[in-house]
Amino acid sequence: MHSMDTENNVSVNSAKAWLLASRPKTLTGAAVPVMIALAIAWRDLSEATAQEKFSIIPAVLCLLFAFIMQIDANFINDYFDFKKGTDDEFRLGPLRACAQGWVTLPAMRYAILLTTVIACLAGLPLIIYGGWAMVGIGVLCVAFCFLYTTHLSYLGLGDLLVLVFFGIVPVCATYYIQTGTVTLQVLTASLACGLVVDTLLVVNNYRDRDNDRRTGKVTLVVRIGKKATEILFLGLGLLACLMGGVHLFQGRTWAFVLPLLYLMLHFVTYRRMVSISNGKRLNGILGENARNIFIYGVLTSIGLLL
């Protein structure tokens, strides 16, 4: 029998509760790196004189693995932040499932186990296309999924992990699965992608800076302060677009020019973030920034394919 949370109108362990716990808006961060890698692979393979062809099945599996791992990370974050007391009544961000009682702790533990297993099953066939190195990458993804929330995010290492696991790893691994190699252009694109996705974490930690300081969560934002964080946010988007200059050396003008439209949106979001400065209204900036990241991914992919 499901009890009812009348204030928020969410039944305990209901479909709506699990949808809220999965945080669908964060899936853009998982999709964009794979999208960009597949665009580069498609272009390179279509121009290659060799017989290699773009493979649909591993492309779908890479996307599936990324999505499920993101949901898994969200469940882990929800569970352990509640257990640590970070998601308390002072929290400014979107309401969390465990903290609100929408999902019970035993059910969340089971969901974490289930999503971890499903992600591993989705990634396992990639051995056929990328070799046994894919097992090592999968193990690292799962391990750091847990380590991020339980330890590393409290030490100000979250941004570094985003750069690695939302930039370098997914872009390079996805491209490698399709082509059997990794180029300098792909590595540069992966770093740029990681920088763009990190803006999401920066906004999140910018909003939570006072609460994080109070609970002893020493994020990068807590370390460097409000003003430096605002400069960092703007700089991440700018640096990512400048790194797109690597495409110009290969005569890929559109791959450099189109993401500049993202930069304009990024600047508008930066101005709004700075003007709001603190409080729950920054949740709107979080959604706006997630949209910007997706637009960056689409524009970069289109630019690479033109």
Buried (B, 14 or more C-beta within 10 A) or exposed (E): EEEEBEEEEBBBBBEEBBEBBBBEBBBBBBBBBBBBBBBBBBBBBEEEEEEEEBBEEBBEBBBBBBBBBBBBBBBBBBBBBBBBEBBEEEBBBEEBBBBBBBBBEEBBEEBBEEBBEBBBEBBBBBBEBBEEEBBEBBEBBBEBBBBBBBEBBBEBBBBBBBBBBBBBBBBBBBBBBBBEEBBEBBBBBBBBBBBBBBBBBBBBBBBBBBBBEEBEBBBBBBEEEBEEBBEBBBBBBBBBBEBBEBBEEEEBEBBBBBBEBBBEBBEEBBEBBBEBEEEEBBBEBBEBBBBBBBBBBBBBBBBBBE
